[in-house]
């Protein structure tokens, strides 16, 4: 389908770049960013991981810095610890979206995260009576690793429809030339995903003058790859002291920091040659045409650098010889997030031609942005009961997720809308529950635990056409083993696993919402396994 846009494409490109350069293009922050950066694994360190994090009653372990710092007061000697953690994440993906026939041969993907080292030093200050202990620790408190791969045949929808501009996103001059185009369709236009046809307006001035590269209803093969990586580590400085007989008071100052990386590539291929030159063509500045859709690639990238600060105050008391209770309050974490992002569009045509956009750092859709997140307050209580060689632990942790707040020096109106969504959609109170048991058997300690962490917005709609809901709550199971080689050296290892559901919409959305009725929605069943081995030297 020929058109006459070639004579204005170069001029339109320059004018719109000047207009777009004055418009902020955010990376599309959403409430899931707040959850991702505020969420923490139930425990750090091999002993507490073996107990699924049930330690808020107060435990003489360096990981008390991350749970209840009052537990440091129970150390009888100084100690240095080293741990090595390894992660294994698998993702089973399915889709029942209308018009989609998935290829499930590669539906399960396993990604191996790089190992992470935990370090800590605990110093028991010499005292005439009572206890006074100082500590510093470095540990990974959250991992963002996830890998998604999907392939399928689609006869109902195409990603290119999701870039067509809404009525208010473009404007024409008196000669029906395209004069302005908003950022998302502008980048897609220059990458060949959509095209402007002014001749549609000749017979009907109210006609819609755009077409997508792929004819809706034609069969195409689709391939998606999404990779997430990075994590949050935490440096903690803290101490505890015995303020009265059997009562410990602890405090820690904590600095979480890390990176989040997101990369995705979506491909559409005209494998069955159902798109040709009569359906779609793109005019060039020299008067020639690129004709017939062959394939496209849409790539997105995002990097977030995160740093925050919070404090934990804890109390632990021995009520009886067998019973210990504890209480912890963690202040909201003030996170500073700096993001860089971009998107690349590439279209190949049947005649061998190629259009590409988004490779340059100054292209529309690329940029950087800074904002802040305030995470929720956490209140925890724990109890520990000892009966001979058996010790049982139980914790409850209240997380007020609707306290989360976004803020920024610019675009605060957008972030105010996010905050309103959190008020409406997220639960005011969620209770994390942890149980653990430890058995001493000679030189061995055998541990097991379970934890349940509900998501603040637990249920989402599943794939289009499915009556199911995606439950994003996380349940953990753990096991651990300790071996005391002598009075100075102890080795520990632990394993835990969690499974949860998630979902991914393959077509782009922005603050104007979903741009077409039919999309490709993918359901994920994620299984996250961690293994850690550690050594502690007491002196």
Steps between C-alpha positions, in 0.01 A plus 500: 500500500677812372478834675631852470657546842857474370532870425433600862664222703838673546348835597252332737784310666693816582202700622372222724844440648505861612155463652579167663822633643301723731278216621609268777482133403499289814585132492149413609533462875219305661401362837692179435824700521414590858428138585815374328735736683320472837472122505758298693576131528392350835857459622871540438778272623488119498365452851203732459431385145475146637235630743317697224588823681317424826737695724327811636496364853874571500773261386875512549575513129645779287180502293333665801616824334233436234229360729516601868830668594432431868602140430861613471501542877492121546845453344741362760806538277608705203456344157574543132283333235522436127221367279462418132150503347386352171160550331310293247176637351267314264200645317221299337301719260163448332249715314136447411454839331243502223645420158829371641636149458798473735804287432563353844810306403714769662251606764722434803811711540761464773734789571801479730584807700858589576605399849498758777727528802381590851747640753463597865702588807361492854701643790402434859632792699663393829275602788499443874137394486223479247552490126605757242551387140579687176467358150527576131361287220470487123239277339264465206143567611316464165564359154330617180602208278231373263503378140198464271487348153189461291423399142168464326295549184249785503215560254306751708733786596835663429722714720501772233136588577615602849698790354219660301433849641178592673305791354662753733856380434548645152413816312488604134562831326269668249632279218441179702870458557601337827637775726510350851507150644534389861808317619401131487342506152774737382775248576295218343438714191870555445571130558248392236242346735226740387455732202306816421275497187375853419298372200257341747389855573426594139153347496430528872670776705397314818669173398771343713824548298725229647561131440705246693771300321331163554149436371282401799368149438804380306703216653831600651757332721581683822802456727560670835801503730497691831801504732510656845812503713666677789412518866518695822781464748514658841777632721395511864665654803353420837533401858315368803529532874343338802291774659382279786541137589385290204383801296690607187460824306641519148527755221629478143551756225459343156590607149340289227639551151506321168400490136203382298542410134213435259545395138239373259476414132175435316506370142228456239572303182285465190588132471196416284539797261152634572621863493610655170568827322130568433436497875777726629768729363711780643599804296860620510641849460628425147154396379563125519301253711578220740237239425348200676552409864747217564602519869549740790683524828400713799761525775474668838767564759495643850758539772423624850763595756354485849626618837308546824525534875298378797535402865386206713432508872451175683432366849547142617416361842525161665173452688594155624795274444317336212318801355636807324295771328603789280366808325645691203404820325655590167465857379389567142789469257567816301615382156656716232462348153680612185379341177633492147284349228449464130316315224606388152273441201606304191286402200613291203306502174447240229708704256803483733460850640549582865387771742651538845449753779602535864867407488618848591494622858320820395223322309145545623424227752850499649610695802550502873290591799531521878233449763453389860308220667406483867447137601255387773562474872551144630398385846603151611449282803662165566506221754751227564435190708772254603425148620815296550685471166207645307443871444192632319460851354196696379473853356230738384592807296254775414571693179286805424536493123264790437755726672726474193552834329661618177642848459711691251619853434313491168185325373357490852148494354579163343640368828201631694286278277722202587461577869123511458511159331691364799240643739219331308656170391749404769414353835557716806624202698671180393633246747816311414518175695812296578550170687826320574630206699855408597618167643842461666640152451854468624712734291223540245216751478211400275262778393179537304260786440204639311386854421206666331531847342175638350526749216347845567287458188482123500267420210518608140296392201657212312534478122219624284230236478609319815276495809803453725667763714871543554590462866826683570528402867830331583535191718842381610639168619852463638749252641836550669785312658775618737816322614715616792850380418642630828436785744630754248381385158150428373373422151142555384308439182141573407251481216166665443246508221205719416242479223263768382301606196550807289392640168643701210324699227710476185358810329596850621272709715539857624311742720226515234434129552473194281491591131319196362243244605704189426839460663745226586491443875735244647452313827813409694562240770831600658704276729792664683755281678792621712792308644750647745803360676680688776771481763524678836813540710443586868774650717 
